[in-house]
Amino acid sequence: MSDPIIAVDHITKQVPDPGGPLTILHDISFTLLRQQSAAIVGASGSGKSTLLSIIAGLDTPTTGSVRLAGTDLFSLDEDARAAVRAAHVGFVFQSFQLLGNLSAIENVMLPLELQGRSDARARATEMLGRVGLGDRMRHYPKVLSGGEQQRVALARAFVVQPAVLLADEPTGSLDFATGERVMELMFELNRETGTTLVLVTHDRTVAARCDRQLRIDAGRIEMDTTPV
């Protein structure tokens, strides 16, 4: 068996509160292998998005460790964690997080340009074609529909061929039919690229398509299942 791409070990997260420290995550541990898909599910306020941010090294735990692609994230300073993310992680957010002053192709080219890739435009063009936006490359986010913006965000995330893709409610702001198309595309790209997919979702149908379901309740993993 290969080494885990993600290893979460006894993660606890506390924040200050007038009544004393508030524990958001309680002693969370799990591992994910390369190419696996996992859904983090649970009620609003259960700690799902906080856990995803800690996996990415965007938030720091109170105790515990996360190893991402063999690197102990919290043994590093913030700049070094950012370098690990740039090398291994793609992101898809509910709010798309596109840069409004950049066209679709410029948004997709950006992570490649940050890596110093000389083929950024060619790769971005290919990926936008792959997500069905070959004729919308020069359009800016404000004139794209929500589904089109999310497909640009998917293209931007997958164009660097990340080892891990983290998605936080990626269809939460889309209508049902558009959300279905976006999720189908995400799983298709996941299969084709071998990227490990970790997504926060309220959608039971989406969660059931993943190899693993991690159900969080009041900051604790209450269930870790492999759908049949």
Secondary structure as GFF3:
##gff-version 3
##sequence-region A 1 228
A	DSSP	beta_strand	6	15	.	.	.	ID=ss1
A	DSSP	beta_strand	22	32	.	.	.	ID=ss2
A	DSSP	beta_strand	37	41	.	.	.	ID=ss3
A	DSSP	alpha_helix	48	55	.	.	.	ID=ss4
A	DSSP	beta_strand	63	68	.	.	.	ID=ss5
A	DSSP	beta_strand	71	72	.	.	.	ID=ss6
A	DSSP	three_ten_helix	73	75	.	.	.	ID=ss7
A	DSSP	alpha_helix	78	88	.	.	.	ID=ss8
A	DSSP	beta_strand	89	93	.	.	.	ID=ss9
A	DSSP	alpha_helix	104	114	.	.	.	ID=ss10
A	DSSP	alpha_helix	120	130	.	.	.	ID=ss11
A	DSSP	three_ten_helix	141	143	.	.	.	ID=ss12
A	DSSP	alpha_helix	146	158	.	.	.	ID=ss13
A	DSSP	beta_strand	164	168	.	.	.	ID=ss14
A	DSSP	alpha_helix	176	193	.	.	.	ID=ss15
A	DSSP	beta_strand	196	200	.	.	.	ID=ss16
A	DSSP	alpha_helix	204	208	.	.	.	ID=ss17
A	DSSP	beta_strand	212	217	.	.	.	ID=ss18
A	DSSP	beta_strand	220	225	.	.	.	ID=ss19
###
